[in-house]
Amino acid sequence: MTEPTSRLIQLDNWIFEIKSIRAIRVDSYGKPYDAIANFHMNGDNAHIEGLMTRENDDFCRADYLAFYKLCQKLGIKQVQFDRFKGGQFKMDTVDIMPTNTAPEEKPDAQPITTVAAHENTEEVNNESPRLALVL
């Protein structure tokens, strides 16, 4: 099994710990991107927030697998994210298996979509508009 990538970098008498990652979906850095998400790491846990996609560019299974592989590479064991299901937002958790292991398919899995930035979520929960990963 491949060892996870270290999130610690030492330069002189400083140790830098990678705690946050901004992910953008684009073919080449510097070009306009069509999706963005933020990862925040604490120990072997991560939280994904702010997942947004352009209109008609849904978060797909390939995107989910890329996020999963990143978590494997960083040694993350569990990921939490907001999920929109049944007309409400709720926190959901995904356990990350060791590297070279694919995520399990859930028999009741639904297509992966996002709450689009242009949709009004106030009608759903009377809160400020939010975006969330939906599985």
C-alpha positions as CSV (number, residue, x, y, z in Angstrom):
1,M,0.0,0.0,0.0
2,T,1.2,3.5,-0.8
3,E,1.9,5.7,2.2
4,P,-0.2,8.8,2.5
5,T,1.4,12.2,1.5
6,S,2.6,14.1,4.5
7,R,0.7,17.3,5.4
8,L,3.8,18.6,7.3
9,I,6.6,20.6,5.7
10,Q,9.6,21.7,7.7
11,L,11.7,24.7,6.6
12,D,14.4,25.8,9.0
13,N,12.9,26.0,12.4
14,W,9.3,26.2,11.2
15,I,6.9,23.3,10.6
16,F,4.0,24.2,8.2
17,E,0.9,22.0,8.5
18,I,-1.5,21.9,5.6
19,K,-4.9,22.4,7.1
20,S,-7.0,23.8,4.3
21,I,-7.2,23.2,0.5
22,R,-9.2,25.0,-2.2
23,A,-10.1,22.7,-5.0
24,I,-11.1,24.0,-8.4
25,R,-12.3,21.9,-11.4
26,V,-10.4,23.1,-14.5
27,D,-8.2,21.6,-17.2
28,S,-5.4,24.1,-16.7
29,Y,-4.6,26.4,-13.7
30,G,-5.4,30.0,-14.5
31,K,-8.3,29.3,-16.8
32,P,-11.9,29.8,-15.7
33,Y,-13.0,27.0,-13.5
34,D,-16.5,25.4,-13.4
35,A,-16.6,24.1,-9.8
36,I,-15.0,24.9,-6.5
37,A,-14.8,23.4,-3.0
38,N,-12.9,23.9,0.2
39,F,-11.4,21.1,2.4
40,H,-10.5,21.8,6.0
41,M,-8.5,19.1,7.8
42,N,-8.1,18.3,11.5
43,G,-6.1,15.3,12.3
44,D,-7.4,12.4,10.2
45,N,-10.8,14.1,9.6
46,A,-11.8,16.5,6.9
47,H,-14.8,18.7,6.3
48,I,-15.8,19.8,2.7
49,E,-17.8,23.0,2.4
50,G,-18.6,25.6,-0.2
51,L,-19.0,23.2,-3.1
52,M,-20.3,25.2,-6.0
53,T,-20.7,24.3,-9.6
54,R,-21.7,26.4,-12.6
55,E,-25.2,26.0,-13.9
56,N,-25.6,22.7,-15.8
57,D,-22.2,21.4,-14.6
58,D,-23.2,19.0,-11.8
59,F,-20.9,17.3,-9.4
60,C,-20.6,13.9,-10.9
61,R,-19.3,10.4,-9.8
62,A,-15.8,11.2,-11.3
63,D,-15.6,14.3,-9.1
64,Y,-16.6,12.3,-6.0
65,L,-13.9,9.8,-6.8
66,A,-11.3,12.5,-7.2
67,F,-12.2,13.9,-3.8
68,Y,-12.1,10.4,-2.3
69,K,-8.6,9.8,-3.8
70,L,-7.4,13.1,-2.5
71,C,-8.5,12.1,1.0
72,Q,-6.8,8.7,0.7
73,K,-3.6,10.4,-0.5
74,L,-3.7,12.8,2.6
75,G,-4.4,10.0,5.1
76,I,-7.9,11.2,5.9
77,K,-10.0,8.6,7.5
78,Q,-13.4,10.3,7.6
79,V,-15.0,13.3,5.7
80,Q,-18.0,15.3,6.8
81,F,-20.1,17.5,4.4
82,D,-23.4,19.2,4.3
83,R,-26.0,17.2,2.3
84,F,-29.3,18.3,0.9
85,K,-31.9,15.5,1.2
86,G,-35.6,15.4,1.8
87,G,-35.9,19.2,1.6
88,Q,-33.4,19.8,4.4
89,F,-29.6,20.3,4.9
90,K,-27.9,17.7,7.1
91,M,-24.4,16.7,8.0
92,D,-23.3,13.5,6.4
93,T,-20.1,11.4,6.9
94,V,-18.1,9.2,4.6
95,D,-15.5,6.8,5.9
96,I,-12.4,6.7,3.7
97,M,-10.8,3.3,3.1
98,P,-7.0,3.0,2.8
99,T,-5.3,3.7,-0.6
100,N,-5.9,1.4,-3.5
101,T,-9.4,0.7,-2.1
102,A,-12.4,2.1,-4.0
103,P,-15.4,3.5,-2.1
104,E,-18.2,1.1,-1.5
105,E,-21.3,1.4,-3.7
106,K,-24.4,2.0,-1.7
107,P,-27.5,0.1,-3.0
108,D,-29.7,3.2,-2.3
109,A,-27.2,5.7,-3.7
110,Q,-28.7,8.6,-5.5
111,P,-27.1,10.6,-8.4
112,I,-24.6,13.2,-7.1
113,T,-25.8,16.7,-7.6
114,T,-25.3,20.1,-6.1
115,V,-27.7,22.8,-5.1
116,A,-27.0,25.2,-7.9
117,A,-25.8,28.7,-7.0
118,H,-28.7,30.2,-8.9
119,E,-31.4,28.3,-7.0
120,N,-33.1,29.9,-4.1
121,T,-32.6,27.7,-1.0
122,E,-34.5,30.1,1.2
123,E,-37.7,28.4,0.0
124,V,-36.3,25.1,1.3
125,N,-35.2,26.0,4.8
126,N,-35.7,29.8,5.3
127,E,-32.0,30.3,5.8
128,S,-29.4,32.2,3.8
129,P,-28.7,30.5,0.4
130,R,-26.2,27.7,0.9
131,L,-24.6,25.2,-1.5
132,A,-24.1,21.6,-0.5
133,L,-22.9,18.2,-1.8
134,V,-25.8,15.9,-2.4
135,L,-25.3,12.2,-2.7
